[in-house]
Amino acid sequence: MPTNEVEQIKESLKSKIPKAADVVFKELHTKEKYIESFYIKTISDETVLHDKLLKPFFEQHHPEEFRNYLESIPQIKSFESEEKAIEELLNGTAVLFYQDSVFLFDSKVDRNNSVLDTSVETTIQGPQSGFSESLPTNLGLIRKRYPETFLNVDITKVGKISKTEVMILHDTRFADPDTLKRIKDFLSSLDLQMFQTGEQLLDSIKKSNRAMIPLMLVTERPDRVAVNLATGKVILLVSGSPFAVVLPTVMKDFMSSMADIYQTYWVSRFLQLLRYIGFIISVCLPGLYVATTSYNPEIYRVQLALSIAGSRNAVPYPSFIEVLLMLFMMELLTEASIRLPKAIGPTATTVGGLILGQAATEAGLVSNIMIIIVSFVAISNFVVPINAFSFSLRIVKYFILALATLFGLVGVVIGFFIFVAYLVKLDSFGEPFLTLVQSKPQPHKE
Amino acid sequence: MNRYFLYLVLLNMLINVIIFVPKILIEYRYEGAVMGVLIAIPLGFSLNVVFSKMISKFPEKGFPEIFSIAGKKRWFIILPFGIISLITFSSGLISLLGFVDILRRFVNPEMPYVYLLSIFLTGVLLIIQLPTDRVMYLLEIVLFLNTPLITFIIFKAFTSEFLVWDSILEVGTYLFAKPSLKAIAAASYAFSGYTNLIIFNRIIKGKLKMWNFLVILVLGLINLFTTFFIPIGFHGSDGAQEYLYPWISTADSLRLVYSPIERVIFLFLIFYMGITLMSVSVHWHVAFELIKGTYKESRKKNWAVLVIFTCCTIICAIFLNTILLNKITVHWMIVRLGLEIMIVGLFFIWARRKTA
């Protein structure tokens, strides 16, 4: 291969691979010879490079001898075409320019062992591994799932004391430049001392530093990150945290699980519908119970109204106290079962859920129907796939409960719509948080 | 994005159950209501078409933006804007007071009127401050949740065995009675959702196509037939007059045999809570934005407008009872129709000069 062609390949490779932070271009010199290597260090094994490339390079003095060595080791593949080379490069291969030829040196690293299983966003099928706690590994995981030249990586530092490295990833084809600018401005305007994990940003997004609904998706799944990159979202990776932040986030993202794309179409549609119903139930049901028992029992058919009233027969206080009492007990139980060690967890649920509930009904403190409603609310709350969002919903139901106590049925309905209006009002980096039809991202023209 | 236009018109068609349209029509059923409806359909529809076509020549602009170029003299803006916002505000006010009155009668009879009003007022005041596109997104969600179920109830009403078609036919025989102005005004309200375009044109992208108007015409026909004739079919041609809120009483005559909520009236009212909330919010948002268009952006003045809205509502709530509200609405409808014709006419002439 003539020398100028090698130069050409070198230049075009350099221009095609954006100058990301982990792209390494290195020249090695000895008296007689020199070699240039081009690789992405986060997905290449630098010890392999060291043992198989650097050591022989400095040990063998004669240029031809080293060339022969290169041509004979199994890691080396010859250069075929530029596209192939880029593809290989993005998968962790090093490109070597030696004398007048180009070699591909296989230095792919296998990190499957160091990565943790998902524990928060679990799915039945599909990939089961999450992020690790090391920033380069996480970037490598994403690069592995997203081998595209358009993936751009910037690095900034956040936190006055912690000076935590944050990587901003986006696909230059899909991501909206305005949104990206807003996100960068937001990161540089942050006034934090210690920045440990992406979840800390949830509050900082508001001026008052007090947010109720999360406007960012914090995920532990590399596959979710890869899918979101392809839809034009911007990803933040924080050094030392096994969670990535996805921006901008709309409510649809909070209601979708990664399992949706690993299921058949109708199954995933059904599951989504189920989640929205669960969302409405967990927010409205306690309020509805108060409204229909204390204000408008006549709303139900007679048999149902009577059986509800009958089960409340022994309860000595108004329905809203009953609901508050049981919800409070349920919140304690949920909170306790998170804190408890895994071995004791099931015991707490059994004691709390089954025995306590049974005993409370028999003692006449709460009605049977109340127990059903509380468990219904708790279960449907956990149907919401993203934890941060389902935690917010836990609070919202008290707002609607309060309105139901004061205004009855009208309070529930209007309270729900005020809540929806609040969601509609929110926006995440310029994207409306809740609309009925979410516009799809389109690749913008360069 | 033409669906947004449909939502605005559909909202008015749905709300006319609350704003006394069936009551007015049924009152004049022997004295020209049938003919009135038949006249109101082409009248309201053509006003709708003319205004929508004209305003779509100013894409993504509301009245404040359109006239900010034209107006050197401030009174030229303040006077018409004031009148229009008064009309849209009162339109929202009547439906709000009417619906709270209905709720007090049928759902919470022991609750004080103003107390019940306060929660609606809170919701509405929160919503009207949102940007126009967000109000529309909310409207879309509310309609998406409620309209299918309201349609189901109307379907139930049409297929009910207690619907007497003979009564409907009997009223139909008064077709050639001299049309009454009040009936025309009331019936044309179903088409007058287009007036919200005054502000909501901001978010309408692209031209309005023919099928849009076709859908509106068909929906309007069905809607007017339903509002007018279904209560007559249920309560008889004479009996229908006895009710203060003919449609609510009609919903109360329906029964869902297998549903845990047996009485349709509760479902009907629950769905209409959302619809009314949005209808009032949309109308008041128009009024609010128009008033905002007459002065420079200032938080204090915005607050002052909201306080005035609240005070007006509470004063009206204290002084108006159902009968009085009903009587006022009849006259209000006529004034509204007159003003609407005037505004559409003036805007038509102005826009042609401007764009020609």
Interface residues (C-beta under 8 A of the other chain):
Chain A: Y295 N296 E298 I299 Y300 R301 V302 L304 L403 L406 F407 G408 L409 V410 G411 V413 I414 F417 I418 V420 A421 V424 K425 P432 L434 T435 L436 V437
Chain B: L103 V107 N108 M111 L116 I119 F120 T122 G123 L126 I127 L130 D133 R134 Y137 L138 E140 I141 V142 F144 S259 P260 I261 E262 R263 F266 I270 M273 G274 L277 M278
